[in-house]
Amino acid sequence: MPRLRPVALLTFAVLSLSRLDAAAPATAPVSGYTVVAQYPHSTASYTEGFFYLDGLFYEGTGMEGRSALLVNAPSTGKPVQQRTLPRQYFGEGIVDVGPNIYEWTWQTHVGFVIDRFSLRELREFTYTGEGWGMTRDKTSLITSDGTDTLRFRNPQTFAETRHIVVHDGDRKIDQLNELEYIKGEIWSNVWHSDRIARISPKDGRVLGWVDLTGILPESQKRDAESVLNGIAYDADKDRIFVTGKQWPTIFEIKVVPKK
């Protein structure tokens, strides 16, 4: 998604926060967090896609001319493998599918199937609409496009098989961004919000919110676009990681009752 001009950005941020935080009390319960551990993260990475697998962080970064697929060591935050996208592409969400990684782009309607071990491109695919976040369950890819709709897709053809509209009570939740599938729920960043929505994949109902306000001090954010955007899950050890665009840190968190 684009960088906004300063005035537009300020207006959007105010509207976004008012929609999530002040419009009405959330129907779904709101949880807090504790930080369990911290890991280094490159402030050069404009994080758009993020997942954890086999002891490594996989990250898709955005911005034309700076987009890449990175495989990072948690101890150093530095890539052990890297694939740079051609300059015309703004990289977005990534997901592992068997031995491969799918990565798509923001507005150019082109995605890539990449061999996970060599990062060699195997083929391209196309789609309509914008590309934002991407995750998967056992049978489908799940994608966001900045609206209130999440689309389930066939992993072989990328064709939409069904969709859900995300809502908290009667209130639709849009600006859905980076995604992760955790214990039968879809977790979604909401662009320019410090909250993560926990969504039912059956009907789009928000089951709960995780409020991460204050997890990174404002003084450590590079600019107004350095927002929360990155959720990863280690299923083997039941660990949840979060980060943001150009953040210096990846946080391992535990979800706790909100104080």
Residue pairs with C-beta under 8 A, 6 or more apart in sequence:
1 62
1 106
1 130
1 132
1 146
1 177
1 191
3 9
3 225
4 12
4 225
6 224
9 224
9 225
10 224
12 192
13 192
13 224
16 175
16 190
16 191
16 192
16 193
17 192
17 193
20 173
20 190
20 193
20 195
21 193
21 195
23 171
24 171
26 168
26 169
26 206
26 209
27 168
27 169
27 171
27 206
28 168
28 169
28 198
28 205
28 206
28 207
28 208
28 209
29 208
29 209
30 195
30 208
30 209
30 210
30 211
30 258
31 208
31 209
31 210
31 211
31 255
31 256
31 257
31 258
32 210
32 211
32 255
32 256
32 257
32 258
32 259
33 210
33 211
33 212
33 215
33 253
33 254
33 255
33 256
34 253
34 254
34 256
35 215
35 251
35 252
35 253
36 239
36 252
36 253
36 254
37 251
37 252
38 249
38 250
38 251
38 252
39 57
39 74
39 75
39 77
39 241
39 249
39 250
39 251
39 252
40 75
40 76
40 77
40 248
40 249
40 250
41 72
41 77
41 243
41 247
41 248
41 249
41 250
42 72
42 77
42 78
43 222
43 246
43 247
43 248
44 66
44 246
45 59
45 61
45 70
45 245
45 246
46 61
46 62
46 63
46 66
46 225
46 245
46 246
47 59
47 60
47 61
47 62
47 178
47 229
47 230
47 243
47 244
47 245
47 246
47 247
48 60
48 61
48 62
48 91
48 92
48 93
48 94
48 132
48 133
48 178
48 229
48 245
49 58
49 59
49 60
49 91
49 92
49 93
49 94
49 95
49 103
49 133
49 134
49 178
50 57
50 58
50 59
50 60
50 94
50 178
50 180
50 229
50 230
50 231
50 232
50 241
50 243
51 57
51 58
51 94
51 95
51 96
51 135
51 180
51 232
51 233
52 58
52 232
52 233
52 234
52 239
52 241
53 96
55 74
56 71
56 72
56 73
56 74
56 80
57 70
57 71
57 72
57 73
57 74
57 232
57 241
57 250
58 69
58 70
58 71
58 72
58 94
58 96
58 101
59 69
59 70
59 71
59 72
59 94
59 230
60 67
60 68
60 69
60 70
60 91
60 92
60 93
60 94
60 103
61 67
61 68
61 69
61 70
61 91
62 90
62 91
62 92
62 106
62 245
63 90
64 87
64 88
64 89
64 90
65 87
67 84
67 85
67 89
67 90
67 91
67 105
68 82
68 83
68 84
68 85
68 91
69 82
69 83
69 85
69 91
69 94
69 101
69 103
69 114
69 119
70 79
70 81
70 82
71 79
71 80
71 81
71 82
71 119
72 78
72 79
72 80
73 79
73 80
74 250
77 250
81 119
82 119
83 114
83 119
83 121
85 91
85 103
85 105
85 112
88 108
89 105
89 108
89 110
90 105
90 106
90 107
90 108
91 103
91 105
91 106
92 103
92 104
92 105
92 106
92 131
92 132
92 133
92 134
93 103
93 104
93 131
93 132
93 133
93 134
93 135
93 143
93 144
93 178
93 179
94 101
94 102
94 103
94 134
95 101
95 102
95 134
95 135
95 136
95 141
96 116
96 136
97 113
97 136
97 141
97 155
99 115
99 116
99 117
100 113
100 114
100 115
100 116
100 122
101 113
101 114
101 115
101 116
101 119
102 111
102 112
102 113
102 114
102 134
102 141
102 155
103 111
103 112
103 114
104 110
104 111
104 112
104 127
104 131
104 134
104 143
105 111
105 131
106 130
106 131
106 132
107 130
107 131
109 126
109 127
109 128
109 129
109 131
110 124
110 125
110 126
111 124
111 125
111 126
111 127
111 131
111 158
112 121
112 123
112 124
112 125
113 121
113 122
113 123
113 124
113 125
114 120
114 121
114 122
115 121
115 122
125 158
127 158
129 145
130 145
130 146
131 143
131 145
132 143
132 144
132 145
132 146
132 176
132 177
132 178
133 143
133 144
133 176
133 177
133 178
133 179
133 188
133 189
134 141
134 142
134 143
134 144
134 179
135 141
135 142
135 179
135 180
135 181
135 186
136 142
136 155
136 181
137 181
137 201
139 155
140 152
140 153
140 154
140 155
140 161
141 152
141 153
141 154
141 155
141 158
142 150
142 151
142 152
142 153
142 179
142 181
142 186
142 201
143 150
143 151
143 153
143 179
144 150
144 151
144 176
144 177
144 178
144 179
144 188
145 151
146 174
146 175
146 176
146 177
146 191
147 174
147 176
148 165
148 166
148 167
148 172
148 173
148 174
148 176
149 163
149 164
149 165
149 166
149 176
150 163
150 164
150 166
150 176
150 179
150 186
150 188
150 199
150 204
151 160
151 162
151 163
152 160
152 161
152 162
152 163
152 164
152 201
153 159
153 160
153 161
154 161
164 199
164 200
164 201
164 202
164 203
164 204
165 172
165 204
166 172
166 173
166 174
166 176
166 188
166 197
166 199
166 204
166 206
167 173
167 204
167 205
167 206
168 197
168 205
168 206
168 209
173 190
173 197
173 206
175 190
175 191
175 192
175 193
176 188
176 189
176 190
176 191
176 197
177 188
177 189
177 190
177 191
177 229
178 188
178 189
178 229
178 230
178 231
179 186
179 187
179 188
179 189
179 231
180 186
180 187
180 231
180 232
180 233
181 187
181 201
181 233
182 198
182 231
182 233
182 240
184 201
185 198
185 199
185 200
185 201
185 207
186 198
186 199
186 200
186 201
187 196
187 197
187 198
187 199
187 210
187 231
187 233
188 196
188 197
188 199
188 231
189 196
189 228
189 229
189 230
189 231
190 196
190 197
191 227
191 229
192 227
193 227
193 228
194 211
194 212
194 213
194 214
194 215
194 228
195 209
195 210
195 211
195 212
195 213
196 209
196 210
196 212
196 228
196 231
196 242
197 206
197 209
198 206
198 207
198 208
198 209
198 210
199 205
199 206
199 207
200 206
200 207
210 255
211 258
212 228
212 242
212 253
215 228
215 242
215 251
215 253
216 228
216 244
216 247
216 249
216 251
220 247
220 248
220 249
221 244
221 246
221 247
222 246
223 246
225 245
225 246
226 244
226 245
226 246
226 247
227 244
227 245
228 242
228 243
228 244
229 243
229 244
229 245
230 241
230 242
230 243
230 244
230 247
230 250
231 240
231 241
231 242
232 240
232 241
232 242
233 239
233 240
233 241
234 240
234 241
239 252
240 252
240 253
240 254
240 255
241 250
241 251
241 252
241 253
242 250
242 251
242 253
243 249
243 250
243 251
